[in-house]
Amino acid sequence: MKEGIGARARFFYRYRRFIKTLKIYLMIAGPGIIVMVADNDAGGITTYTATGSIFGYDLIWFLVLLGPIAYIVQEMTVRLGAVTKRGHAEAIFDAFGTFWGWFSLSDLLLVNWLTLITEFIGMTAALSIFGIPPVFTVIIVLLLLIVMILQGRYWTWEKIVLLFCVLNLIYIPAAFLVNPSWSSVLGQGLIPHLPAGGFTGQLFFFLMANIGTTIAPWMVFFQQSSVVDKGMKEKDIPWGKFDTMIGAVFTVIVAIFCIVVTGTVLYGTNIQSAAQAAQGLMHINQYAGVFLAIGLFDAGLLGAVCISLASSWAFGEVWGWAHSLNNRIKEAPWFYLLYILILVSAGIVVLIPGAPLVLITLFVQVIAVTLLPAALVFLILLLNNEEIMGKYKNTKVQNILSTVIVVFIITLSTIYCLSVVFPQLFR
Amino acid sequence: MVPHSTKSPFHKKFMTAITNQVRVVREINEKYATPRIKMTRWVSIALLGIRIYLIVLVLILAYKFVTLVI
């Protein structure tokens, strides 16, 4: 009898502790999950679908590797933001001076704007499947994104975005709908190997594009600013790390299921975009096609909101404007105006008739990853400064891992550029 | 006779906005004139080298993009 009461008490205690822990996590959760899920943006989904249709399941193992890489990079921004209470742009200006500061800010604005165009490309393509003209899509999206931030609270904005993050999981049921051979996915996909044809320029291009979709310069700036805007402190760092880890797992799972969809049904069909994949899927399994289109729109929307915010936050930090989502329009007019201007200008580009939209999408991913090491070097230098980071500075292992990532990306970028200049090198 | 400017109010407002922004940039440059992290000359050169190298790579990619589009 006594034992029964003891067991029940223990269960109740554990249950209460679990609920308490969950509540604490839900308070802190946000920046890590949002940045990682938004990382599977329209460009990302386009890259994954194209990867699946060209290489089947052959590159799934590479995406699994990219999960820890994304975590290692993004975890540094959590610590930096929580300790310095400054966004990344301001941290660079403060630590390295104006020359490097302006350099980084211009890099960021350019790459972000280009990436934002790819988000609009994805969203217009997704809704065109349902017969909605691109002009309407751009207008709807602009209104939606503006309404989302104008309510004047970071918390509300974050929870709305988290709802869109959940929708990103739509690729999981889509994969089950196309009935893949799971033994092939596990056997062929998870064991590292080169696809048939070996090293080719195309393989390097897709490896680069996949890295570009998993880690990008805007993510570093976004997460750090987001951590600051949320008001995270040093004591919240472990939860911030956990949040980022959950996000990294989430992003890899979505990417894998996306590849499984096109790798199963559209392998060898030379699909070039997610929208084309969705249209192709409609003929085979209508629901899977619709899911892919909805997922593409959602991915573009998430990417657009995060990327335009990353730019506005960075600019606001350096320019000294009020730059928090907790500010109302009257309190931070420049911050909101810039956010809207960035979105509108990117939206207009998509409406230019005859623009090579799919090619732009894939190239922007590759350009983003090529410029990534520059941002990472500053991040590593900042994380190694004891005066700034105190006990939260990088450990030796973290330094080795992050340096390996930088060297790996520079090497891969160099090899791809060599294959561009000397096409006969890699056949 | 009241002398009046030939410039439109919009032009005046625009010029004031530009002048203000130039002033803000100067203030930012002054505020962050002294970097908190002191880098040796070689580290600065290495950083600049990486930057230039990456920009060259991006230019090659842009060339590839143009050749594919045309």
Interface residues (C-beta under 8 A of the other chain):
Chain A: F93 D94 A95 F96 G97 T98 W100 G101 F103 V318 W319 G320 P356 L359 F363 V366 I367 T370 L371 P373 A374 V377 L381 L382 N385 E387 I388 I410 S413 T414 C417 V420 V421
Chain B: V24 E27 I28 N29 K31 Y32 A33 T34 P35 R36 I37 M39 L47 I50 R51 Y53 L54 L57 V58 I60 L61 A62 Y63 K64 F65 L68 V69
